[in-house]
């Protein structure tokens, strides 16, 4: 990705953040509670069910900053796909993806996955009813992706060292950092139930072992670097 594209995205995100901080309602200016405050709880707990398509389970915890429109959100994600057994069919060789019946929908095939991630976002409601918000923050994720590939193996026989090319399971460790910027709509409910929809953009930078498959084919890949689209729903409840 070109540096100019990244800096343009970063500038847009910063300007949007400044605008949300600078926006005040007339209720705030006269120290009266906004209509939305009367329907908001102090804490929320939610899940993002669409993460299941990414082999993940995402849980969010939020708390309101005093009585203002700002919230702080912590999101933890756990990734897991059980080992997919495949009879010594080579998948990766010299960086080329042969493909096979693994977990390969929308991204490179892989044989198993373990990982976790943490997002920390500042969320601010931008209308008096406190139903529309802007959020921005940082993200980090770690993936241990198992795959089937060909590699050199050394063994000793009759005192001599031999080399052979064998198929086996390998693990690519991926560290991925990111920036989030998105808008959302969280309708006010009289009860504690929360249904939240959001859309936006993010930027991801991944680094891993250069001698192994990078898993960066497209925006759905775990090792992707570049701008990504953010969308999803949150279902949960408020506390207090």
JOJOJO-V52151 format. One line per field, one symbol per residue. ss: DSSP state (~ for helix, > for strand, _ for the rest). psi: psi as a letter, one per 30 degrees, with the letter a starting at -180 (. if undefined). Layout:
ss: ???
psi: ???
This chain:
ss: __~~~~~~~~~~~~~~~~~~~~___~~~~_______~~~___>>>>>>~~~~~~_>>>>>>>>>_____>>>>>>>>>>>>__________>>__>>______________>>>>>>>>>>>>>>______>>>>>>>>>>>>>>>>>>>>>>>>>>__>>>>>>>>>>>>>>>>>>>>>>>>>>>______>>>>>>>>>>>>>>>>_________________>>>>>>>>>>>>>>_
psi: kkeeeeeeeeeeeeeeeeeeefkklfeefghkklefeffklflkklljfffffghljkkkklkkjbgagklkkkkkkkkkklkjkkjhjkekkhfkjekaiaigkfakklflkkallkkjkkkkkglefhfklkklalkkkkkjkklklklkkklkkhgkklkljlklklkjkkkkllkkjlllkjkkkeafkkjkklkallkkkkkajfglkfhheaffkfgkkaklkklalkkallk.
